[in-house]
Amino acid sequence: MVLIISKEFKAIANAIHTKLNRGATFLDGSGSYTGQRKEVILTVIHNYQLKRLEQTVFTIDPDAFVITGNTFNVLGSGFSRRKVY
């Protein structure tokens, strides 16, 4: 799971769709110190796509803020299917 904070959020989200064939979600955010509104991109990618995503993001916005976290389980299109017990 990757969170990206950037003023170039639309261009980055478009690149995630076109270059990585992944979806993205915009989350509304605001800086706790400045109170300035920010768009946060949330995307879930495969590990092998991480370096390509980083290269894409920092090519578009060298000042972007990127947070990468491991996820325990991802269910949905393009990932694991829900197990029925």
N, C-alpha and C positions, 0 to 999 in steps of 0.2 A: 504494500500500500504506500502510495506516495502523495504527499501534500505539497503543493507548490504555491508560493505567494509571489506574485509578479504583477507589475503594471501592464505587462503584455499578455495578460491571461487569455485573451481571445486567440491570439496568434499561436500560443503554446497549446491550447486545447485543440485547435485546428490541426496542428502538427501531430498531436497524439492520435487523432483520428486517422489522418492520412498516412503518416510514416510508420506508426506502430500498430495500426488497425485495432485500437483500443478505444473505449469510451472514457468520458470524463464527466465529472459533476462539478458545478460551481457552488461553492458555499459562501455565504455572506460572512465577512469578518470585519473586525475593527481593531486597530492597534490599542493596546491597553494604556500606553503612555500618551500617545497623541490623540487618540480617539478617531483617527483617520480611517475611513471605510476602505476595506480591501476585499478583493475577490480571492478566494482560495480554490485551487483546483484539487480535486480528489480523483485519483485514478488507481486502479489495481492492475499491475502488470506481472508478467512472469519474470523470474530472476534474470533470465538470459537477455531480457530487454532493458535492464536497468541502465547499463552504460550508454546505450543508444538514446534512452530518454534523457539522461543527464546531458549528453552532448547536444541534443536537440534544444533542450531548455536553455542552456547557457550560451548557445549560438544566438538564440532569439533575445535573451536578456541576461547579460553577464552578472547583473545584480540580483537575480532571482534568489529566493530562499526556498530550499528544497529539503523536505523531511522524508526519510525513508524508514518504514517500519515493517517488520515481519508480521504476517498475519497467520493466525492459527488455522483458519478455515475460510474459504471463499466459496459461496454457492451461487450459481447463476450461469447465464450464458457465457460460454468461453472458458468456464472453470468447472469445478466439481458439480455433480448433480446431487440433489438432496436424496439421502438414503431413507427409504420407507421401511420401518420396522414392524 
